[in-house]
Amino acid sequence: MNTVQRIAKNTAVLLAATIISRVLGFFYVLYTARYLGAEGFGILSFALAFTGIFGVFTDLGLGSLTVREVARDKSLAVKYLDNITVIKIILVTFTFGLIALAINVLGYPEQTIKVVYLIALSVVFNEFAMMFYSIFQAFEKMEYQSLGQILSSALMFSGVILAIKYNFTIVVFASLYLIISVIILGYNIVVLRWKFSNPFLAWSPRNIKIDWSFWSPTIKEALPFGLSGIFITIYYHIDTVMLSLMIPNANEIVGWYNAAYKIVFVLMSIPHMYVIVIFPIMSRFFKTSEKSLKFIFARSIRYILLISILIVVGITLLSDRIILLVFGSDYIPSIIALQILVWSFLFAAIGGVFGYLLNSINRQATLTKIVGCGMALNLVLNALLIPNYSYIGASIATDLTRFFVILIEFIILSKIGFNLQNSMFFAVVLKIIASSLIMAGFIEYFRNINLLLLIILSAFLYFIAFYLMGGLDKGDISLVRRLLHGRIES
């Protein structure tokens, strides 16, 4: 199987898994938000954000480093897996203690503290599952990660239905995350033992070989990835925590904000799925073919823009109907938050390609500095905007931060040879914008018809308009042909 075919296969399986898991996720978030109400949903959302911020200390970039290095040399897999298992045991123990200390010092109510504890334990088990996912990605066996995603969403959906049926409390809802994380870790262990029975991964938890000399250089190499993850996670979640701390009786407001954010977060899985697939490919091409690396980068940005602008324009215009359908009338204040936050999806989608490219070419330290500046900007903007504009201010801060990050990444990549500033690229962007304006007019004219039908027809019109404007060039057609016959290097 050639390179393009592997990208297509891995993207397809992740796409299928994403569609299934996100459909299930759509319903369990819908049922959870409606059942708990804005206040209860706010508590759960706060717990997820709070533990998410501390959860970055359980990895410190080891997962991303594992993908990159094992993708380049498969024989390193067992060494990374053995040693990082032990390193993570130390990290998760430290992190859980830090979470417990922080939530008690801040003086939150007992119910909130219990929810945080349960979510924190789920973070611990999830972190080990992510370690196995790194191995699957490095071997380009995305189907096992895809099945794990589907299993997780199916279990969560079933658990939520059961909890609602028996009128369980918010603490029980939080315990679902812990139970499912344990099951998914077990799934990953079984897959590794069953499907990776080869010389590289003859792995057993009873026979772990520790190489102490491996630890220091590996952690040092991973830290730029880890710091980037810390900074990104903080500016993904700090708005929820700051809303909780800065606005009196903020549980309901946090619920409104996170209702909109949940929709955006689900959407982010689309570009994230793609960059997960191409990261090991780009890492390998950095060593073997600069031309192929630039080809993948340029095409990736084109396709990410094509899909992202379709989604952003559509949701901006239909946010009122989407919020009322998903969450109900109690979440009407979430409409304006969604209209603002969905634009951060566009910036995050572009930034995903930029960021993974920097990581693949050993510029992770550069990315760390960029996202560190982004985190600092986000903290300042939230501190300035939340007191006066509440969750609307937090939404604006998120958009501005992500735009700042991709702007700096774009400038740096242009300077080192990954330049998108050419007439052909701008022509494609203009065609995408023109197609989105045609779609927007269609949505406004027919906005009262069935929502699902409107979405399908609007998307169809968008792609037809793009095609008729000549948005597909010879490179796109050639790429499709190579999926069947060729190699990306040819």
PERA-V938591 format. One record per run of one state. SS is the DSSP state (H for helix, E for strand, C for the rest). FROM is the first residue (numbers start at 0). LEN is the number of residues. Records with the same first field share a line. If there is no record, write none. Layout:
SS->FROM-LEN, FROM-LEN
//
This chain:
C->0-2, 58-3, 72-1, 105-4, 138-3, 165-4, 195-3, 201-10, 246-4, 288-1, 326-2, 331-2, 360-3, 415-7, 445-5, 468-5, 484-6
H->2-56, 61-11, 73-32, 109-29, 141-24, 169-26, 198-3, 211-35, 250-38, 289-37, 328-3, 333-27, 363-52, 422-23, 450-18, 473-11
//
